[in-house]
Amino acid sequence: APAAAGEKAATMEKKDGSMAGDRTIHVIVARDNFWDLARKYYGDARMWQKIAEANPDSDANGLVIGQELVIPAAR
């Protein structure tokens, strides 16, 4: 049986070392936003601009479910 949408999104999140340093690819689910993603990945929501800068083609006010965002390493 197919996984529920939330379960599928969770399994799609993966590490990818193809960029300089490690990065994470996050697949957008309902109600995701840069602020909450920064809190999740960096422990500090104020770092949302780091995610925005890594995804210049993404509109912070119009993230699309299923869209992939690059989450840079926390360095």
C-alpha positions in Angstrom: 0.0 0.0 0.0 1.3 3.5 -0.7 2.6 5.6 2.2 0.6 8.5 3.4 1.8 11.9 2.1 3.6 12.8 5.4 5.3 9.5 5.6 6.5 9.7 2.0 7.9 13.2 2.5 9.8 12.1 5.5 11.5 9.2 3.6 12.4 11.6 0.7 14.6 13.7 3.0 18.2 12.7 2.3 21.8 13.6 2.7 23.7 14.6 -0.5 27.5 15.2 -0.4 27.7 16.3 -4.0 28.1 20.0 -3.1 31.1 21.4 -1.2 30.5 20.1 2.3 27.4 18.2 3.2 24.0 19.5 2.5 20.5 18.2 3.1 17.7 18.1 0.5 14.4 18.8 2.2 11.1 18.0 0.4 8.4 20.6 1.2 5.3 19.4 3.0 2.2 21.4 4.0 2.9 24.4 6.2 6.7 24.3 5.7 8.4 27.7 5.7 12.0 29.0 5.8 11.7 30.1 9.5 10.5 26.6 10.7 13.1 24.8 8.5 15.9 26.9 10.0 14.7 26.1 13.5 14.6 22.4 12.6 18.0 22.1 10.9 20.0 24.8 12.7 18.2 25.2 16.0 17.8 28.9 15.3 14.9 30.2 13.2 16.7 33.4 12.6 19.1 31.6 10.2 16.2 31.3 7.6 18.2 33.5 5.3 20.9 30.9 4.9 18.2 28.6 3.4 16.8 31.3 1.3 20.2 32.2 -0.1 20.9 28.6 -1.0 17.6 28.4 -2.9 17.4 31.7 -4.9 14.7 30.4 -7.2 12.3 29.7 -4.3 9.7 32.2 -3.2 9.6 32.2 0.7 5.9 33.1 0.4 5.1 30.4 -2.1 6.8 27.1 -1.3 5.2 24.3 -3.2 4.5 20.9 -1.7 7.0 18.4 -3.2 9.5 21.1 -4.0 13.1 20.3 -3.0 15.1 22.8 -1.0 18.8 22.7 -0.4 19.6 23.0 3.3 23.3 24.0 3.6 25.6 22.7 6.3 25.3 24.7 9.5 28.9 26.0 9.4 
